[in-house]
Amino acid sequence: MIGVAYNNMAETSVAVPVSISSEPDGGLSSPAPANRREFRGGFSSSICDIFRDPSRRTDCCSIACCGVLSSDRNRYLLFGELPPPLWRRLLMYLIIPALFIASLNYFAVEVKIPANGSSYGNNDQQGDNGDTTTIKVAPLPLRLAFYAYLIFLGIRGRIEKRKTRTEIMKKLYRERAEARGEAVVDPNQVTRYIHQHRLDVIRAHSSYSCCYAHDLPLDDNNEFEDAVEEDSCSRFWDCLSKTFWNACCGMWCQCCSACAIAQEEREIERLTGNLEPKMDYITFEPFSEYFPAIQHLNETQTRSFVQHAKAISKLSVKLLKNLAAVLAILVLFALSDIDKNFTFANMIVLLLTLCQAFFLEYLIWWRWNRFDISFDSVIKFFACGFLLTTPMAMIFELVVSIVTGLISMVAMIFILVEDSELLDKLQTDPKHAMKDLAVAHPALFIFSLFLNAFVIAALCEEMIKYFGYWMVVTPDLLPQKRSNDTNNENGGNTPNTKSVRSTGSGITVAMCSVALGFACCENLLYVFGYTPSQSLGVEIQTLIARSIFPVHPLCAAIQSIGVCRRDLEGQRGVGIGRIISPAILLHGSFDFVLMVAAYLQQVEKIKEGNDDDSDIPKEDDSDAVMSEEDIPTLVFSFGMVLVGYIYYVWQSRAQTKRFIAMDRTAAVDESSTLV
């Protein structure tokens, strides 16, 4: 999460004095304060409560970057520790592992093994038919050193996380003692309490990614049950957790301690009173230090881009400097001619890919909505889409693809059971058997493509883009107080001149910025990673093909209609399901049409014997990416994008009218109050 809660560090370091209890257990299992429940370890919320409350932003932040950013925030609020500099983290977690991998490949020696791969210890050993094959094996000491370094990083991270959790539990113990009216506590008593719960600390941050099965309130009193308004996401998560984690494997599973980090973040917010976001992430710069300059630009309607570029936070400056440094390194790498596949011409394509996203950002923000949201916020939302949501989407798509792949495999098994000839061919010649299966059973492949388009791509990406917007907190989109409110902490006694209509436009720009960052990173992957050829012509044509269909920002704009209904119009029945469903329908349909068209073309090539594995010569991939057969598909895809745009304009205009009515009502109420 880019914006976090601010707290006076002097307050967090003050220990509340408590005394030793006269209870038989020494007060180690004392009751929680009357105003809250107590879970295992003394926490006021369960470790299983992640995504239980859809209005909570910190749960999303505990997953992004494996919880590193949330852990930094927790340590800052508890100990006042600033996160390590970026160069140190890059050195430890990227450069040194990359050097290890390069060394493993460089010093690897060729070893002959039998064709069946049973052993490589004896170079003279051969398979049953005397065939051997050669593989590269890195030296054992180098491999052991690499494994030891990875173990060192894991242990180091676990120690830091357990230290944070232990400190939280100490504060919770003192809080309970204070609620009982005790004044003094023996430090040894706190140590005994932590020692008694050491297994809970180890399980919460363990390498095997598991935790206790049931984390229910220790008092088991239903009168403290929170009334949380759930949405489709929280209900699905609750159903999944109850049926799989508790019922099947008997324990609560987590990855990279995400659930524990989210629980600790919730507890720190409660302990330190940081329930409202008041500072940036990473730099921990308070909003009050840079937001007044942004408000001044909006009030004076300053149209100079230079002035807007100056009124940005330290975090945005850091992001821009890192972008410039990365581009400079890539330019030098391209000019050095180290890699023949990445020349200066490829660098130009990379810059064009970035410029395509920046140009759309220019239109959406600067040309039409420059005073609805600041340049600082645009940078942060775009960076979140590029750096955070893309890796998250790739991981989630991988997990979901495994599940959908199993479903397709089960369907294929039923087909193979009835077709013994195809089953035999699958064992002897799997490539040609799959081609025959594609020709004979199109329903199976179309069903698999449907899952791929609507579930793997559309559902995962649209949900991740929504969470990418939800993770970022900027002062532009926070409720701003009136000039007569002396508690205005966002910018002093600055009048709130921002209308509901302007706030809605800001939300739309923010969500589109996340989508543009996501699409920019995805375009780079397609241009340089997924293209069938490394030729410059293919890269340019791929970029053009992906640029004429801005599906991601369009879907984000459609999502913003639902977000504004929920957050600005107060329609409480609008949850994440209703917000992302129209975007999923548009995105999934767009991908499904392209996938089915490609499948039908491939089937025709198989029938004609002109598929990839045939002996008939093929055209060079660098000659063309699109053919005449692709024109109907492109026309249909363009029509779908046009339909989505018309739907957005229709909904947006209707919502704008409602916003204008709300602003007029608010103005009338304010004037009557002043009178």
C-alpha positions in Angstrom: 0.0 0.0 0.0 1.5 3.3 -1.1 -0.3 5.4 1.6 -0.1 4.3 5.2 -1.1 5.5 8.6 1.1 8.0 10.5 1.9 7.9 14.1 4.1 9.8 16.5 6.9 7.3 17.1 7.4 8.6 20.6 4.0 7.3 21.5 4.6 3.8 20.2 7.8 3.3 22.2 6.2 4.0 25.6 5.6 0.8 27.5 2.5 0.6 29.6 3.5 -0.5 33.2 1.6 -3.5 34.5 2.0 -5.8 37.5 2.2 -9.5 38.2 -1.1 -11.1 38.6 -2.1 -13.2 41.5 -3.9 -15.7 39.3 -2.7 -19.4 39.3 -1.1 -19.1 35.9 0.6 -15.8 36.7 -1.8 -13.8 34.5 -0.5 -15.5 31.3 -4.0 -16.3 30.1 -5.8 -13.3 31.5 -9.1 -12.1 30.0 -9.0 -9.5 27.2 -10.3 -6.0 27.7 -14.1 -5.9 27.7 -14.3 -3.9 24.5 -12.6 -6.5 22.3 -12.2 -10.2 21.7 -8.9 -12.1 22.2 -7.5 -14.6 19.7 -4.5 -16.8 20.0 -1.4 -14.7 21.0 -3.7 -12.0 22.4 -4.6 -10.5 19.0 -7.9 -8.8 18.5 -8.5 -10.3 15.1 -7.9 -13.8 13.8 -5.1 -14.8 11.5 -7.8 -16.3 9.3 -9.6 -13.0 8.9 -7.7 -11.9 5.7 -10.1 -10.6 3.1 -13.0 -11.0 5.6 -13.7 -7.2 5.5 -13.8 -5.9 1.9 -13.3 -2.3 3.1 -9.9 -3.1 4.6 -7.0 -2.2 2.4 -4.1 -3.7 4.4 -5.1 -7.3 3.5 -4.2 -6.6 -0.2 -0.9 -5.0 0.9 0.2 -8.1 2.8 0.2 -10.1 -0.5 2.0 -7.6 -2.8 5.7 -8.0 -2.9 5.4 -11.1 -0.6 4.5 -8.7 2.2 7.8 -6.9 2.2 6.2 -3.4 2.1 3.7 -4.2 4.8 6.5 -5.6 7.0 8.5 -2.4 6.5 5.5 -0.4 7.7 5.0 -2.6 10.7 8.6 -2.3 11.8 8.6 1.5 11.3 5.5 2.0 13.4 6.8 -0.4 16.1 10.5 0.4 16.3 10.9 3.5 14.2 13.2 1.6 11.8 13.4 2.8 8.2 13.5 0.2 5.5 17.0 -0.6 4.0 17.9 1.3 0.9 16.9 -0.1 -2.5 20.4 -0.8 -3.6 21.0 -3.1 -0.6 17.8 -5.1 -1.3 18.6 -5.3 -5.0 22.1 -6.6 -4.1 20.9 -9.2 -1.6 17.7 -10.4 -3.4 18.5 -9.9 -7.1 22.2 -9.3 -8.0 23.8 -11.9 -5.7 21.3 -14.7 -6.7 21.7 -13.7 -10.4 25.5 -14.0 -10.0 25.1 -17.4 -8.4 22.9 -18.6 -11.3 25.4 -17.2 -13.9 28.3 -18.9 -12.1 26.4 -22.2 -12.0 25.9 -22.0 -15.7 29.4 -20.8 -16.5 31.3 -23.4 -14.4 28.9 -26.3 -15.3 30.6 -29.3 -16.8 29.2 -31.8 -19.3 28.3 -35.2 -17.9 27.2 -38.2 -19.9 24.2 -40.1 -18.5 22.2 -43.0 -19.8 19.4 -42.2 -22.2 16.8 -43.2 -19.6 18.4 -40.7 -17.1 18.8 -43.2 -14.3 22.2 -42.0 -13.2 24.9 -39.6 -14.0 27.6 -40.7 -11.6 29.3 -43.0 -14.0 30.2 -41.5 -17.3 30.7 -44.9 -18.9 27.3 -46.2 -17.9 24.9 -46.6 -20.8 21.2 -47.3 -21.2 19.7 -50.6 -22.2 20.3 -49.9 -25.9 23.7 -48.3 -25.3 22.5 -44.8 -25.9 23.8 -41.9 -23.7 23.0 -38.3 -23.5 24.9 -35.3 -22.1 23.8 -32.8 -19.5 25.5 -29.9 -17.8 26.1 -30.2 -14.0 27.4 -27.3 -11.9 30.1 -28.0 -9.3 28.8 -29.3 -6.0 30.4 -26.6 -3.8 28.9 -23.9 -5.9 25.5 -25.5 -5.7 25.8 -25.9 -1.9 26.8 -22.3 -1.5 23.8 -21.1 -3.5 21.4 -23.3 -1.5 23.1 -22.0 1.7 22.6 -18.4 0.6 18.9 -19.0 -0.1 18.5 -20.6 3.3 20.3 -17.6 4.9 17.9 -15.2 3.3 14.9 -17.2 4.4 16.1 -17.5 8.0 17.0 -13.8 8.1 13.5 -12.8 6.9 11.8 -15.1 9.4 13.9 -13.7 12.3 12.8 -10.1 11.4 9.1 -11.1 11.1 9.1 -13.1 14.4 10.8 -10.1 16.1 7.9 -7.9 15.0 5.2 -10.4 16.1 6.9 -10.9 19.5 6.9 -7.1 20.1 3.2 -6.8 19.2 2.4 -9.6 21.7 4.4 -7.9 24.4 2.3 -4.7 23.8 -0.9 -6.7 23.9 0.1 -8.3 27.2 0.8 -4.9 28.7 -2.5 -3.6 27.3 -4.5 -6.5 29.0 -2.6 -5.9 32.3 -3.5 -2.2 32.1 -7.2 -3.1 31.5 -7.1 -5.1 34.7 -5.8 -2.1 36.6 -2.3 -3.4 37.2 0.5 -0.9 37.4 3.8 -2.8 37.5 5.0 -5.9 35.7 8.1 -7.9 36.0 10.0 -8.2 32.7 10.5 -11.9 33.4 6.7 -12.2 33.4 6.5 -10.9 29.9 9.3 -13.2 28.8 7.5 -16.2 30.3 4.3 -15.2 28.4 6.2 -14.9 25.1 7.9 -18.3 25.8 4.6 -19.9 26.4 3.4 -18.7 22.9 6.6 -19.2 21.1 5.1 -22.0 19.0 2.4 -19.6 17.7 5.1 -17.2 16.7 7.0 -19.9 14.8 3.9 -21.2 13.1 2.8 -17.7 12.0 6.1 -17.1 10.2 7.3 -20.5 9.2 9.0 -21.7 6.0 6.5 -24.5 5.4 3.8 -21.9 5.1 1.2 -23.3 7.5 -0.4 -22.1 10.7 -2.8 -23.4 13.3 -6.1 -24.8 12.1 -8.7 -22.9 14.2 -8.0 -19.4 15.4 -11.2 -18.8 17.3 -11.8 -16.2 20.1 -10.4 -17.6 23.4 -13.4 -16.3 25.3 -15.8 -17.8 22.6 -18.3 -15.0 23.2 -20.5 -14.2 20.3 -21.5 -10.8 21.6 -18.2 -9.5 20.3 -18.8 -10.8 16.8 -18.1 -8.0 14.3 -20.9 -7.1 11.9 -18.9 -7.1 8.6 -20.8 -6.4 5.4 -19.4 -9.1 3.1 -19.2 -9.1 -0.7 -18.7 -11.9 -3.2 -14.9 -11.9 -2.8 -15.0 -12.2 1.0 -17.8 -14.9 0.8 -15.8 -16.9 -1.7 -12.7 -16.7 0.4 -14.6 -17.7 3.6 -16.1 -20.7 1.7 -12.7 -21.7 0.3 -11.0 -21.4 3.7 -13.7 -23.4 5.5 -13.9 -26.2 2.9 -10.3 -26.6 2.0 -8.0 -25.4 4.8 -9.9 -26.5 7.8 -11.9 -29.5 6.4 -9.3 -31.1 4.1 -5.8 -30.5 5.4 -6.8 -29.6 9.0 -4.6 -26.4 9.2 -4.6 -22.8 8.0 -2.2 -22.5 5.1 -0.6 -19.3 3.9 2.2 -18.2 1.6 5.0 -15.9 2.6 3.3 -15.3 5.9 0.7 -13.1 4.2 -2.1 -13.9 6.7 0.2 -13.3 9.7 1.5 -10.0 8.3 -2.1 -8.8 7.6 -3.1 -9.7 11.2 -0.1 -7.8 12.6 -0.9 -4.8 10.5 -4.4 -4.7 11.7 -3.2 -5.0 15.3 -0.6 -2.2 14.9 -3.2 0.1 13.5 -5.4 -0.5 16.6 -2.5 -0.2 19.1 -1.0 2.9 17.6 -4.2 4.6 16.6 -3.2 4.7 13.0 -6.7 4.0 11.6 -6.5 6.7 9.0 -3.8 6.9 6.3 -1.6 10.0 6.8 1.7 9.2 5.1 3.3 7.6 2.1 4.8 4.2 2.0 8.5 3.5 1.7 9.5 7.1 2.4 7.0 7.6 5.2 6.5 11.2 4.2 3.4 12.7 5.8 0.7 13.9 3.4 0.8 17.3 5.2 4.3 18.0 3.8 3.4 17.9 0.1 -0.4 17.9 -0.3 -0.9 21.7 0.5 1.2 22.5 -2.6 -1.1 20.2 -4.7 -4.2 21.8 -3.3 -2.8 25.3 -4.1 -2.3 24.2 -7.8 -5.9 23.0 -8.0 -7.3 26.1 -6.3 -5.4 28.5 -8.6 -6.0 26.3 -11.7 -2.3 26.3 -12.5 -1.8 24.9 -16.0 1.9 24.7 -16.0 3.1 21.1 -16.1 6.4 22.1 -14.6 4.6 23.4 -11.5 2.6 20.1 -11.2 5.8 18.1 -11.6 7.4 20.0 -8.8 4.5 19.4 -6.4 5.2 15.7 -5.9 6.2 13.6 -2.9 9.6 12.0 -2.2 8.2 8.7 -3.1 7.2 9.9 -6.6 10.6 11.5 -7.0 12.2 8.1 -6.0 10.1 6.3 -8.6 11.0 8.7 -11.4 14.7 8.5 -10.6 14.6 4.7 -10.6 12.8 4.7 -13.9 15.5 7.1 -15.4 18.3 4.9 -14.0 16.8 1.7 -15.4 16.3 3.3 -18.9 19.9 4.6 -18.8 21.3 1.1 -17.9 19.2 -0.5 -20.7 20.5 2.1 -23.3 24.1 1.3 -22.3 23.4 -2.4 -22.5 21.8 -2.0 -25.9 24.8 0.1 -27.2 27.3 -2.3 -25.8 26.2 -5.1 -28.2 26.6 -7.7 -25.4 23.3 -9.4 -26.4 22.6 -9.7 -30.1 18.9 -10.1 -29.4 18.7 -6.7 -27.7 20.2 -3.9 -29.9 19.6 -0.2 -29.9 16.7 -0.8 -32.3 15.0 -3.0 -29.7 15.6 -0.3 -27.2 13.7 2.1 -29.4 10.8 -0.4 -29.5 10.9 -0.5 -25.7 10.7 3.3 -25.5 7.8 3.3 -27.9 6.0 0.8 -25.7 6.4 3.1 -22.7 5.4 6.1 -24.8 2.2 4.4 -25.8 1.2 4.1 -22.2 2.4 7.6 -21.3 0.4 9.1 -24.2 -2.8 7.5 -23.0 -2.0 8.7 -19.5 -1.5 12.2 -20.9 -4.9 12.1 -22.5 -6.8 10.6 -19.6 -5.1 12.8 -16.9 -3.5 16.0 -18.2 -5.7 16.7 -21.2 -9.1 16.0 -19.5 -8.7 15.6 -15.7 -5.6 17.5 -14.6 -7.3 19.1 -11.6 -9.2 16.1 -10.4 -6.2 14.1 -9.3 -2.5 15.2 -8.9 0.5 14.2 -10.9 1.9 12.7 -7.8 -1.1 10.3 -7.5 -0.9 9.4 -11.2 2.8 8.3 -10.7 1.9 6.2 -7.7 -1.0 4.4 -9.3 0.9 3.8 -12.5 3.8 2.4 -10.6 1.5 0.1 -8.6 0.1 -1.3 -11.8 3.5 -1.8 -13.4 5.5 -3.1 -10.4 2.9 -4.7 -8.1 -0.1 -5.9 -9.9 1.7 -7.6 -12.9 3.7 -10.1 -10.7 0.6 -10.7 -8.6 -1.5 -11.4 -11.7 1.1 -13.8 -13.1 1.2 -15.8 -9.8 -2.6 -15.9 -9.5 -3.0 -16.9 -13.2 -0.5 -19.7 -12.7 -2.5 -21.1 -9.7 -5.8 -20.8 -11.4 -4.5 -22.3 -14.7 -3.5 -25.4 -12.7 -7.0 -25.8 -11.4 -8.6 -25.1 -14.8 -6.1 -27.5 -16.4 -7.2 -30.3 -14.1 -10.8 -29.6 -15.1 -9.9 -29.8 -18.8 -7.9 -32.9 -18.2 -10.8 -34.7 -16.5 -13.0 -33.9 -19.5 -10.3 -35.2 -21.9 -10.0 -38.5 -19.9 -13.7 -39.2 -20.5 -13.1 -38.7 -24.2 -10.1 -40.9 -24.3 -11.9 -43.7 -22.4 -14.4 -44.0 -25.2 -11.8 -43.7 -28.0 -9.2 -46.5 -27.5 -7.5 -45.8 -30.8 -6.8 -42.2 -29.9 -5.6 -43.3 -26.5 -3.1 -45.7 -28.0 -1.9 -43.0 -30.4 -1.5 -40.6 -27.5 1.0 -43.0 -25.9 3.0 -43.6 -29.1 2.8 -40.2 -30.8 1.4 -37.6 -28.4 1.9 -34.6 -30.7 -0.1 -36.0 -33.6 -2.6 -37.4 -31.2 -3.3 -34.0 -29.7 -3.8 -32.6 -33.3 -6.3 -35.4 -34.0 -8.0 -34.6 -30.7 -8.2 -30.9 -31.6 -9.8 -31.7 -35.0 -12.2 -34.4 -33.7 -13.4 -32.8 -30.5 -13.6 -29.0 -30.9 -16.0 -28.7 -28.0 -13.3 -29.8 -25.5 -10.8 -27.2 -26.8 -13.4 -24.4 -27.0 -14.4 -25.2 -23.4 -10.7 -25.0 -22.3 -10.4 -21.7 -24.2 -13.5 -20.4 -22.4 -11.9 -21.1 -19.0 -8.7 -19.6 -20.2 -10.3 -16.4 -21.4 -12.9 -15.7 -18.7 -11.4 -17.3 -15.6 -7.6 -17.3 -16.0 -7.2 -14.0 -17.9 -10.3 -11.9 -17.3 -11.2 -12.8 -13.7 -7.7 -12.8 -12.4 -6.5 -9.7 -14.2 -9.6 -7.6 -13.5 -9.6 -8.5 -9.8 -5.9 -7.8 -9.5 -6.3 -4.4 -11.1 -9.0 -3.6 -8.7 -6.9 -4.6 -5.8 -4.0 -2.6 -7.3 -6.2 0.5 -7.1 -7.4 -0.4 -3.7 -3.9 -0.8 -2.3 -2.8 2.8 -3.1 -3.9 5.6 -0.8 -3.3 9.1 -1.8 -4.5 12.4 -0.2 -6.3 13.4 -3.4 -9.0 10.7 -2.9 -9.3 10.9 0.8 -12.3 12.8 2.4 -11.1 16.4 2.8 -12.4 18.5 5.7 -13.9 22.0 5.4 -12.1 25.2 6.2 -14.0 25.6 9.5 -12.7 22.2 10.7 -9.7 22.8 12.9 -8.7 19.1 12.8 -7.9 19.2 9.1 -4.6 17.2 9.0 -4.3 16.8 5.2 -3.5 20.4 4.5 -4.3 22.7 7.4 -7.2 25.1 7.1 -7.5 24.7 3.3 -11.1 24.9 2.0 -12.5 21.7 0.5 -13.3 22.9 -3.0 -13.3 19.3 -4.5 -16.8 18.3 -5.7 -18.2 14.8 -5.9 -18.0 15.0 -9.6 -14.3 15.8 -9.5 -13.6 13.0 -7.0 -15.4 10.6 -9.3 -13.2 11.7 -12.2 -10.1 11.3 -10.0 -11.2 7.7 -9.1 -11.6 6.9 -12.9 -8.1 8.4 -13.7 -6.6 6.4 -10.8 -8.0 3.1 -11.9 -7.1 3.7 -15.5 -3.5 4.6 -14.3 -3.2 1.2 -12.6 -4.5 -0.5 -15.7 -2.1 1.4 -18.0 0.8 0.4 -15.8 -0.3 -3.2 -15.9 -0.9 -3.0 -19.7 2.5 -1.4 -20.2 4.3 -4.2 -18.4 2.2 -6.8 -20.2 3.0 -5.2 -23.5 6.7 -5.4 -22.8 6.3 -9.1 -22.0 4.4 -9.8 -25.2 6.8 -7.7 -27.4 10.0 -9.1 -26.0 9.0 -12.4 -24.5 6.0 -14.0 -26.2 6.6 -13.0 -29.8 7.4 -16.0 -32.2 10.4 -14.2 -33.5 13.0 -11.8 -32.2 12.9 -9.7 -35.4 12.3 -6.0 -35.1 9.3 -6.1 -37.5 7.5 -8.7 -35.3 8.1 -6.6 -32.2 6.7 -3.4 -33.8 3.7 -5.2 -35.3 3.0 -6.8 -31.9 3.1 -3.4 -30.3 0.8 -1.9 -32.8 -1.7 -4.8 -32.6 -1.8 -4.4 -28.8 -2.0 -0.6 -28.9 -5.1 -0.3 -31.1 -7.1 -2.2 -28.5 -6.8 -0.5 -25.1 -8.9 -3.1 -23.3 -7.2 -2.8 -19.9 -7.8 0.9 -19.4 -11.3 0.6 -20.8 -12.2 -2.2 -18.4 -10.7 -0.1 -15.5 -12.9 2.8 -16.5 -15.9 0.5 -16.4 -14.9 -0.7 -13.0 -14.7 2.9 -11.8 -18.4 3.3 -12.4 -19.1 0.6 -9.7 -16.5 2.0 -7.3 -18.1 5.5 -7.5 -21.5 4.0 -6.9 -20.2 2.3 -3.7 -17.9 5.0 -2.4 -19.5 8.3 -3.5 -23.2 7.4 -4.1 -23.4 5.2 -1.0 -24.9 2.2 -2.7 -23.9 -0.4 -0.1 -25.1 -3.3 -2.2 -22.4 -2.7 -4.7 -19.5 -5.1 -3.9 -16.5 -6.3 -5.8 -18.6 -8.8 -7.7 -20.8 -6.0 -9.2 -17.8 -3.8 -9.7 -15.7 -6.2 -11.8 -18.4 -8.3 -13.5 -19.0 -5.9 -16.5 -15.2 -5.6 -17.0 -14.8 -9.4 -16.8 -17.5 -9.9 -19.4 -15.9 -7.4 -21.9 -12.3 -8.6 -21.2 -13.2 -12.3 -21.4 -15.3 -12.0 -24.5 -12.5 -10.1 -26.3 -9.9 -12.7 -25.4 -12.3 -15.6 -26.1 -13.0 -14.4 -29.7 -9.2 -14.1 -30.4 -8.5 -17.5 -28.9 -11.3 -19.3 -30.7 -10.3 -17.6 -34.0 -6.7 -18.7 -33.6 -7.8 -22.3 -32.7 -10.0 -22.5 -35.8 -7.2 -21.3 -38.0 -4.8 -23.9 -36.5 -7.4 -26.6 -37.1 -7.6 -25.6 -40.7 -3.8 -25.8 -41.0 -3.8 -29.2 -39.5 -6.4 -30.4 -42.0 -4.3 -29.0 -44.8 -1.1 -30.4 -43.4 0.4 -26.9 -43.1 0.7 -26.8 -39.3 3.9 -26.2 -37.4 5.2 -29.7 -37.4 4.5 -30.5 -41.1 7.2 -30.8 -43.7 5.7 -28.1 -45.8 7.8 -24.9 -45.7 6.3 -22.1 -43.7 6.5 -18.4 -44.3 9.1 -16.6 -42.2 7.5 -15.2 -39.0 9.2 -11.9 -39.6 7.2 -11.3 -42.8 3.9 -10.8 -41.2 2.1 -11.2 -37.9 -1.4 -10.7 -39.3 -2.9 -12.2 -42.4 -6.2 -11.8 -44.4 -7.8 -14.5 -42.2 -7.2 -12.3 -39.2 -9.2 -9.3 -40.6 -12.7 -10.6 -39.6 -11.4 -11.3 -36.1 -9.9 -7.9 -35.7 -13.1 -6.2 -37.0 -15.2 -8.2 -34.5 -12.7 -7.4 -31.7 -12.8 -3.7 -32.6 -16.6 -3.8 -32.5 -16.5 -5.3 -29.0 -14.2 -2.6 -27.8 -16.5 0.0 -29.3 -19.5 -1.6 -27.5 -17.6 -1.4 -24.2 -16.7 2.2 -24.8 -20.4 3.0 -25.6 -21.4 1.2 -22.4 -18.9 3.2 -20.4 -20.0 6.6 -21.9 -23.7 5.8 -21.3 -23.1 4.8 -17.6 -20.6 7.6 -17.0 -23.0 10.3 -18.3 -25.8 9.0 -16.1 -23.5 8.9 -13.1 -22.2 12.4 -13.8 -25.7 13.8 -13.7 -26.2 12.2 -10.3 -22.9 13.7 -9.1 -24.0 17.2 -10.2 -27.3 16.8 -8.3 -25.3 15.7 -5.2 -23.0 18.7 -5.5 -26.0 21.0 -5.8 -27.6 19.5 -2.8 -24.4 19.8 -0.8 -24.0 23.4 -1.8 -27.6 24.2 -0.8 -27.1 22.5 2.6 -23.8 24.3 3.2 -25.3 27.7 2.4 -28.3 27.1 4.6 -25.9 26.0 7.4 -23.9 29.2 7.1 -27.1 31.3 7.2 
